[in-house]
Amino acid sequence: MLRGRDAFRATDDAVAAPTIAVLHTPPLLTPCVLAPQCRDNNHNYPLRRLTLVTLTRAEGTQPGDLDLTRRSIALAVAGGYAVAAYSADAETITTDSVGLVTETVEIQTADRKIPGFLARPAAKGKHPVVFVNSEVFGVHEWVKDICRRLAKAGYVALAPDLFVRTGDPSKTTDMTVVMNIVKAQPEAQVLGDTTASLKYLAAQPYADMKRLGTTGFCWGGGAVWRDCETFPEFKAGVAWYGPLKAGPYPRTPPIDGVKDLKCPVLGLYGGQDKSITAKDIEDMRAALKAAGKEGEIIVYPDSQHGFLADYRTSYDPKASADAWPKMLAFFKAHGVA
């Protein structure tokens, strides 16, 4: 039986057959299907698929959400995923690092150094850049995998740990603790850390800051809107199910900052999201139109909050297969490619 990371061996061939790794009993071995976001027209990238254990929403819980077992928690910790966000039915996809450089970097901010996960093509030359805002669980394994997927698509992807001063939300099963960590980040601090991260990237010889975009998920989706309302450096943003109105986070609601939008934003939302309503979305569309700003919001009617998060029960493979290439096309259409 294949177990843990010992089962994962990188191949030298970027088009080699996918590796299968299952952390349960041999009868549960199933074929590994390549995720659409990890294919292109020329390559099928090797992936690792794990059967892992989550709640259906990142910003709060409902009865039954945290039905975690000791076994599922152990698997989450071993895999580097958010402990509070597992589903026993989820099959997590992991993109390998063949042809990439991946590393944890240190970013000097106003008061301290913060860590960030960086993935980029190993090929020489300057590459377009995507700044990645994490979900509420911080820079755990799924966010790192998003960076690897972006790097496979030709981008330098950096996900800074914007919560490091108050804790690691990926290590607790208590959503109250998670939310307290996230809510402890003042907007000025987050924007300051973003400024420092962009300065770090600008100093790297492989980063083409003239082709700079931003993306993010949940809390980070809201941060994308704020990035694009704040920083003229960004050419485009893609916000995945990010809050649009006032909520628990100490920041300017994106809908209130639309008049300051400095680049086009694509919003990707789920029609079954209980925390971001259809009215929220319609109000944001109206605000964009009234301000004369370029923005597009796509709603997947049957999808929940977190529909791209393949380590959670909210994962919607059909919506993800449609949305991921839409993100890449949006970046390309606005000079981030």
C-alpha positions in Angstrom: 0.0 0.0 0.0 1.2 3.5 -0.9 1.5 5.8 2.1 2.1 9.5 2.6 4.7 11.5 0.8 7.0 8.4 0.4 4.6 7.4 -2.3 5.2 10.5 -4.2 8.2 10.5 -6.5 8.6 13.2 -9.1 9.2 12.1 -12.7 11.7 13.5 -15.1 9.1 13.6 -17.9 6.5 16.3 -17.8 4.1 14.1 -19.8 4.6 10.9 -17.8 1.6 9.0 -16.6 0.0 10.3 -13.4 1.0 8.9 -10.0 -1.7 7.4 -7.8 -1.5 7.7 -4.1 -4.3 6.7 -1.7 -4.0 6.9 2.0 -6.6 4.2 2.7 -6.8 0.5 2.1 -5.9 -1.0 -1.3 -9.5 -1.7 -2.4 -10.0 2.1 -2.5 -7.4 2.5 -5.3 -9.0 4.3 -8.2 -7.7 5.7 -11.5 -6.3 9.2 -11.2 -8.1 11.6 -13.6 -6.2 14.7 -14.6 -7.9 17.9 -13.5 -8.8 20.2 -16.4 -6.9 23.1 -14.8 -3.7 20.9 -14.9 -4.0 20.1 -18.6 -3.1 22.2 -21.6 -3.2 21.3 -25.2 0.2 19.8 -25.2 0.8 18.2 -21.8 -0.9 16.1 -19.2 1.0 17.0 -16.1 1.7 14.2 -13.5 -0.6 14.6 -10.5 -1.0 13.0 -7.1 -4.6 12.3 -5.9 -5.2 11.7 -2.2 -8.4 10.7 -0.5 -8.7 13.2 2.3 -11.1 14.3 4.8 -14.0 19.2 5.4 -16.5 21.5 6.1 -18.5 23.1 3.3 -17.8 26.8 4.0 -14.7 28.6 5.1 -16.2 31.6 6.8 -18.4 29.8 9.3 -19.9 26.5 10.4 -23.3 24.9 10.6 -24.3 21.7 12.5 -22.4 18.7 11.2 -19.7 20.7 9.5 -16.9 19.7 11.8 -17.5 15.9 12.0 -13.8 15.3 12.2 -12.2 12.0 13.3 -8.7 11.5 14.7 -7.8 9.7 11.5 -9.0 12.5 9.3 -7.1 15.1 11.4 -4.0 13.0 11.2 -4.3 12.8 7.4 -4.8 16.5 7.1 -1.7 17.2 9.2 0.3 14.7 7.2 -0.8 16.2 3.9 -0.3 19.8 5.0 -3.9 20.8 4.5 -6.2 22.9 6.6 -7.3 20.7 9.5 -10.7 22.3 9.9 -11.6 22.0 6.3 -11.7 18.3 5.4 -14.2 15.9 3.9 -13.8 12.1 3.9 -15.2 12.1 0.4 -12.8 14.6 -1.1 -10.1 13.5 -3.5 -7.4 16.1 -3.4 -5.3 16.8 -6.5 -1.7 17.7 -6.2 0.4 19.1 -9.0 4.0 18.1 -9.2 7.0 20.4 -9.4 8.6 19.0 -12.6 9.8 22.0 -14.6 9.3 24.4 -11.7 11.2 26.1 -9.0 9.2 26.1 -5.7 10.4 27.6 -2.5 9.5 29.4 0.7 10.7 32.9 0.6 11.1 35.7 3.2 9.5 39.0 2.5 10.6 42.1 4.4 7.5 44.1 5.6 7.3 47.3 7.7 7.6 45.4 11.0 9.0 42.0 10.3 9.7 39.3 7.7 6.8 37.2 6.6 7.0 33.9 4.7 5.6 33.3 1.3 5.3 30.3 -1.0 6.6 30.9 -4.5 6.3 28.7 -7.6 7.7 29.6 -11.0 8.8 28.1 -14.3 12.4 26.8 -14.2 12.9 28.2 -17.7 15.1 31.2 -18.0 13.7 34.6 -18.7 11.1 36.9 -17.3 7.6 35.5 -16.7 4.2 37.1 -15.9 3.3 37.2 -12.3 0.2 36.3 -10.3 -0.1 37.5 -6.6 -2.2 34.8 -4.7 -4.4 35.7 -1.8 -5.1 32.7 0.4 -8.5 31.6 1.8 -9.1 31.9 5.5 -7.0 28.8 6.2 -3.8 30.5 5.2 -1.1 29.2 2.9 -1.7 25.5 3.4 -1.1 22.7 0.8 -4.0 23.5 -1.4 -2.9 27.2 -1.8 0.6 26.0 -2.6 -0.9 23.7 -5.2 -2.7 26.6 -6.8 0.7 28.3 -7.1 2.1 25.2 -8.8 -0.8 25.1 -11.2 -0.2 28.7 -12.1 3.5 28.1 -12.5 2.7 25.2 -14.9 0.7 27.7 -16.9 3.8 29.9 -17.1 3.4 32.3 -14.2 5.5 33.3 -11.2 3.0 32.8 -8.4 3.5 34.1 -4.9 1.3 33.5 -1.9 2.4 35.4 1.2 1.4 34.4 4.7 -0.7 37.4 5.6 -1.9 35.8 8.9 1.5 34.9 10.3 1.6 37.5 13.1 -1.4 35.9 14.9 -1.2 32.2 14.2 -1.6 29.5 11.7 -5.3 28.9 10.8 -4.6 25.7 9.0 -3.5 23.9 12.2 -6.8 24.2 14.3 -10.1 22.4 14.1 -11.9 25.3 15.8 -13.4 27.7 13.2 -13.7 30.3 15.9 -10.0 30.3 16.3 -9.6 30.4 12.5 -11.8 33.5 12.2 -10.2 35.2 15.2 -6.8 34.9 13.4 -8.2 36.3 10.2 -10.1 39.1 11.8 -7.0 40.2 13.7 -5.4 41.5 10.4 -6.0 45.2 10.0 -6.6 46.3 6.4 -3.6 48.7 6.5 -1.4 45.8 7.5 -2.7 43.5 4.8 -2.2 46.2 2.1 1.2 47.0 3.6 2.2 43.3 3.3 1.0 43.3 -0.3 3.1 46.4 -1.1 6.1 44.6 0.4 5.4 41.4 -1.6 5.2 43.4 -4.8 8.5 45.1 -3.9 10.0 41.6 -3.3 8.8 40.4 -6.7 10.0 43.5 -8.5 13.5 42.7 -7.3 13.5 39.2 -8.8 15.1 38.8 -12.3 12.5 36.2 -13.3 9.4 38.4 -12.6 7.9 40.6 -15.3 6.0 43.2 -13.2 4.6 44.7 -16.3 2.4 41.6 -16.6 1.0 41.4 -13.1 -2.3 40.0 -12.0 -3.9 38.9 -8.7 -6.2 36.1 -7.7 -7.6 34.8 -4.4 -10.2 32.6 -2.8 -12.9 33.3 -0.1 -11.3 35.9 2.2 -8.6 36.2 -0.5 -11.3 36.7 -3.2 -12.4 39.8 -1.3 -8.7 40.8 -1.1 -8.5 40.7 -4.9 -11.2 43.3 -5.2 -9.3 45.5 -2.7 -6.0 44.9 -4.5 -7.4 46.1 -7.7 -9.0 49.1 -6.0 -5.7 50.0 -4.4 -2.7 49.2 -6.5 -2.2 50.6 -10.0 0.4 47.9 -10.6 -2.2 45.2 -11.2 -3.4 44.7 -14.8 -6.2 42.3 -13.9 -7.7 40.4 -11.0 -9.7 37.2 -10.7 -11.8 36.9 -7.5 -13.1 33.4 -6.5 -16.2 33.7 -4.3 -14.9 36.7 -2.5 -17.2 38.7 -0.1 -18.5 41.9 -1.7 -20.2 43.7 1.2 -19.4 44.4 4.8 -18.7 41.3 6.9 -16.5 40.0 9.7 -13.3 41.2 8.2 -11.8 44.6 9.2 -11.5 46.0 5.6 -13.3 48.3 3.3 -16.1 46.3 1.6 -15.2 45.8 -2.1 -18.5 47.3 -3.2 -17.7 50.5 -1.4 -14.4 50.9 -3.3 -15.6 50.2 -6.8 -15.2 53.8 -7.8 -11.4 53.4 -7.2 -11.1 50.2 -9.3 -7.8 50.5 -11.3 -8.1 47.4 -13.5 -10.6 44.8 -14.7 -11.8 42.1 -12.3 -13.4 38.8 -13.1 -15.6 37.4 -10.2 -16.4 33.7 -10.1 -19.2 32.9 -7.7 -21.5 30.0 -6.7 -25.2 30.3 -6.9 -25.6 28.1 -3.8 -23.2 30.2 -1.7 -25.1 31.0 1.6 -22.7 33.8 2.5 -22.7 35.7 -0.7 -26.2 36.2 -1.9 -27.6 36.8 -5.4 -28.5 40.3 -4.3 -24.9 41.0 -3.3 -23.8 40.0 -6.8 -26.5 42.1 -8.5 -25.6 45.1 -6.3 -21.9 44.7 -7.3 -22.8 44.5 -10.9 -24.9 47.7 -10.6 -22.0 49.4 -8.7 -19.5 48.5 -11.4 -21.9 49.8 -14.1 -22.6 53.0 -12.2 -18.9 53.7 -11.7 -18.1 53.0 -15.3 -15.6 50.3 -14.3 -14.7 47.1 -16.2 -15.7 44.0 -14.3 -17.5 40.7 -15.0 -19.2 38.4 -12.6 -19.9 34.8 -13.6 -22.3 32.7 -11.4 -22.3 28.9 -11.4 -25.9 28.2 -10.4 -25.4 24.8 -8.7 -22.1 25.6 -7.0 -21.3 26.3 -3.4 -18.8 28.6 -1.8 -15.4 27.0 -2.3 -16.3 25.2 -5.5 -12.6 25.2 -6.7 -11.3 23.7 -3.4 -10.9 20.1 -4.3 -10.0 19.1 -0.8 -13.5 20.0 0.4 -17.0 18.7 -0.1 -17.9 22.0 -1.8 -15.7 21.1 -4.7 -17.5 21.2 -8.1 -15.4 19.6 -10.8 -17.7 20.8 -13.6 -17.6 24.4 -12.5 -13.9 24.3 -11.8 -13.2 22.9 -15.3 -15.0 25.9 -16.8 -13.8 28.6 -14.4 -10.0 27.9 -14.3 -9.5 28.4 -18.1 -11.7 31.5 -17.9 -9.3 32.9 -15.3 -6.3 32.2 -17.6 -8.1 33.7 -20.6 -9.1 36.8 -18.6 -5.5 37.3 -17.5 -4.3 36.9 -21.1 -6.9 39.3 -22.5 -5.6 42.0 -20.1 -1.9 41.6 -20.7 -1.1 39.1 -17.9 0.3 36.3 -19.9 
